[in-house]
Amino acid sequence: MRGLRIAEVGDDARDVIFRLNQRIFDEERVINSFDRNGLLMLVAYVDDAPVGFKIGYAQQPGVFYSAKGGVLPDARRQGIARALLEEMLRVTRERGYRRFVFDTFPNKHAGMTILALSMGFSLARADYNHTYQDYRLQLAMEL
């Protein structure tokens, strides 16, 4: 996509992530704690306007967990989610992680399940999440 830039950001950009999260998911909580080992935050910009984010951290040694991410509704279906995921995969490989995992709710976010499967992720676990009252899929990729 023309004008797309993915940037790794630090604590100074948390407010950007919070605003995007509110607009995308209509909720305040991004993740339970930003005090995580290996915290990685990415923001997607189109012509310098933030349009999406992805955040994750080390779940255990060698395993990276992508905790949350999304793209503004008006910017979807333009390859931004794929670009964010590809960049997160690139960075985590460079940092020596061996496995990349994330959870998704296919009834709420079917596009993320389709994207992950098209990129070679495999189903690692499926269960029902009572908090979100939806089925949860954990998708994984060996790096």
N, C-alpha and C positions, 0 to 999 in steps of 0.2 A: 504494500500500500504506500502510495506517495505521501511523504511528510511524516511517516511513522518512525518514532524513535523509542527504544526501550532503554530505560536507565535504571541502574542499581542506585537506590536511594538510602539515606541514613535517617536517623531520628528526626532530623530537621524537616523531613517530608511526611511525618506521621499525619499532620493535619490534612494533607492532600489525600492520603489513603483513607482517613476517616470520612472525608466528604464524599469520595467516590463510593465507599462502602454504603453510606447512607442512601445515596442516589440509586445504587444498583440493587441493594438488598433490603432497603427500607428498615435498617436496624443499626443500632449503635455499636454493638460488639463486633470487632474485627477478629481478634483471637483473645484467648483468656489472659495471656501475658506476653509482653514484648521482651521479657527477660529470659531469652532462650538461647541455648548454644547454637551457633551457626545461623543465626537469624539472617534471612535474605529477603529484602523487599525490593520489588521491581515496580516501576510505573511506566505505562505506555502513554506516549504523547503523540498527538497528531497536530502538526503545526504549532507546537509548544503548548497545546491545551491538553491537560490530563484526561484520558478517556478510559483507562483501565489500570488494574494493579494485580499483583500476585505476591503472596507472602508465604514463607515457609521456614523451616528450621530443622536441625538435627533431631531426629526422633530417638535414635540410639546410634552407637558407633557404626559408621558406614551406611546408615539409612537416613535419607532426607525425606521429610514429610512436607508436602505442599498443603498448607492449612486452609488457604482461602484465596480467591481471586475472582475477578469479574470484569466485564466491559459494559460501559454505559449502553442502554438500549439503542440509542440512535447510532452508535458506532459498531454494532454487532454485524456479523456475517461479512466482515471485510478482512478476516485473517488476523485480527489483533490478538484474540485468545491464543491462537496457534503460535504467534510470534512470542507472546509472553511465556508460554509453556516451553517452546524451543530454547529461549534464552535461559530460563531457569534450569533446564536440562544441561545446557552447555556449561553454565557456571558450576553446577553441582558436580559434573564430571571433572572439571578442572580442579575442584577442591577435594577430589579423591573419594567421593561417595560411590558406593557400589550398587545401591538400590534406591529407587525413587518411588514414593507412594503418595497417593492422595485418596480422599473419600469424596464421593459425589452422590447426589440424590437424583436418580434418573427421572423421577416423576416431576421434579421441580426444575431440573437443569439437564434435559435430555441431550442438548448439544454438547455438553462436556463429555458425556459418556461416548458419544459418536466420535468426537475429536480424539479422545484417548485411544479408542480401539483402532481408529484409522492410523494412529502414529505407532502402533505396535505394543501398547499396554495390554496387560493380561488381567483378568479378574483374579484377585487374591482372596477376597472375602465378600460375603453378602450377608446382611442382617437387617433387622428392623430397628430404627432409631425412634424411641418413644418421645424424645424431646421434640423432634421435628415431625413426628408422626408420618414417617415415610421410610421406604426401603433405602438402605445405604449400601453402596458398592465401594469396595476398596480396590483401586486399580494400581498395578505395580509394573515397573520396568527395571530390568537389570541394566546397570550402566557398565 
